């Protein structure tokens, strides 16, 4: 049985991004956000979305580019 997804989880927030919008995530590593985004793209409704992910200090920024 699949886990229930939290409304403020990284995957939910990133999945709702519109083109040219971004979200900043505190206290998560670049690797962990990258894995969550990669897993999100495996779903049919998100497979064509493209994201840029960067980290500055302790803040990870995810921007949807397409």
C-alpha positions as CSV (number, residue, x, y, z in Angstrom):
1,X,0.0,0.0,0.0
2,X,1.4,3.4,-0.9
3,X,2.1,6.0,1.7
4,X,-0.2,9.0,2.0
5,X,1.6,12.1,0.6
6,X,1.9,15.1,2.9
7,X,0.6,18.4,1.4
8,X,3.8,20.3,2.2
9,X,6.3,17.5,1.2
10,X,9.1,18.3,-1.3
11,X,7.5,16.2,-4.0
12,X,4.1,17.8,-3.6
13,X,5.5,21.4,-3.7
14,X,7.8,20.7,-6.6
15,X,5.1,18.9,-8.5
16,X,2.8,21.9,-8.3
17,X,5.4,24.4,-9.7
18,X,4.5,26.3,-12.8
19,X,7.0,27.1,-15.5
20,X,9.5,29.8,-14.5
21,X,8.6,29.5,-10.8
22,X,10.8,28.3,-8.1
23,X,10.7,27.1,-4.5
24,X,13.4,27.2,-1.8
25,X,13.8,24.3,0.6
26,X,15.6,24.6,3.9
27,X,17.4,21.9,5.8
28,X,17.5,19.3,3.0
29,X,20.5,18.2,1.1
30,X,20.9,18.7,-2.6
31,X,21.1,15.0,-3.1
32,X,17.9,14.3,-1.2
33,X,16.0,16.9,-3.2
34,X,17.4,15.6,-6.4
35,X,16.3,12.1,-5.6
36,X,12.8,13.2,-4.6
37,X,12.5,15.2,-7.9
38,X,13.8,12.2,-9.9
39,X,11.2,10.0,-8.3
40,X,8.5,12.5,-9.0
41,X,9.4,12.5,-12.7
42,X,8.7,8.8,-12.9
43,X,5.0,9.5,-12.5
44,X,3.1,9.9,-15.8
45,X,1.7,13.4,-15.0
46,X,5.2,14.8,-14.2
47,X,7.4,13.0,-16.8
48,X,7.7,15.9,-19.2
49,X,8.6,18.5,-16.6
50,X,12.2,19.8,-16.3
51,X,13.7,21.3,-13.3
52,X,16.9,23.1,-12.3
53,X,18.2,22.4,-8.8
54,X,20.9,24.4,-7.1
55,X,22.2,24.8,-3.6
56,X,23.6,27.9,-1.8
57,X,24.7,27.4,1.7
58,X,21.9,25.5,3.5
59,X,19.2,26.4,1.0
60,X,18.2,24.3,-2.1
61,X,16.3,26.1,-4.9
62,X,14.2,24.1,-7.4
63,X,13.1,26.0,-10.5
64,X,10.8,24.6,-13.1
65,X,12.1,25.4,-16.6
66,X,9.7,23.5,-18.9
